[in-house]
Amino acid sequence: MLNFRLLAPTALIDLARIPNLAYVRHENGTVAIGAMTRQRHVENSDIVAQQLPLLREALGWVGHLPTRSRGTIGGSLANADPSAELPMALLALDGSVVAAGPGGRRTIAATDLFNSMFSTHLASDEILIEVRIPVMVPGSGFAIEEHARRKGDFAIVGVAVVVQHEGDRCLRARIAACGVGSVAVRLSGAEQILERNGLGPAAINAAAASAAAEIDPLTDPNSSADYRRHLTGVLLGRALRRAAGLSPVAIH
């Protein structure tokens, strides 16, 4: 935001030397990640690979190796860029964050964290200290699909999918998207279609169409709103087929 001249603060506070804010732990069915943990460390974590494979896949889409080597998990979430992959992944994984301030600590669900573009519901005297994500149910299908101008660029549209399924039957679906509005969003309408109708081709096509209708994207120099709607449906169809273990089909 400083590079883009969006902020001109009178002071900057470096959190990097605060002890005990960089870790990855598996605690009673939850993966706890310190907010100052470097993205590259999380990407290479065996705990994350085993318990949160969607998060690992999401990190592969984040920027470039040098940025992941310096960027932190908490930093990306607190920055709340609407095109960033980590807010989208946190939503798809039903995660939350722990904030700390003079009044103590509180937990904020991912669905309540993001306020608007580059803005969260963290108070001005709070810092984000931990990310908490329930482990994925073994055997869950998952996928991330993204379209950007170049590998490592911010997403024009990205979608993340986690489905618990038995064959074509969908027991639970979580779908999130980035690049489609002022914040990353959950696509609950598409989720409900899958949970009601399963993961067959017709249901997937209906969920993709619902997602495209559900969003209210912006037009900017990178893309029109109509193109973002089209991309959302296309990418979600691909992600759902991959998550469900179905053969890919050509979508235009």
ABEGO torsion letter per residue (X at the ends): XAAAGABBBABBBBAAABBGABBBBBBGGBBBBBAABBAAAAAABAAAAAABAAAAAAAAABEBAAAAAABBAAAAAAAGBAABAAAAAAAAAGBBBBBBBAAEBBBBBAAAABABBGBBABBAABBBABBBBBBBBBGBBBBBBBBBABBGBBBABBBBBBBBBBEABBABBBBBBBGABABBBBBAAAAAAAAAAEABAAAAAAAAAAAAAABBBBBBAABBAAAAAAAAAAAAAAAAAAAAGBBBBBBX
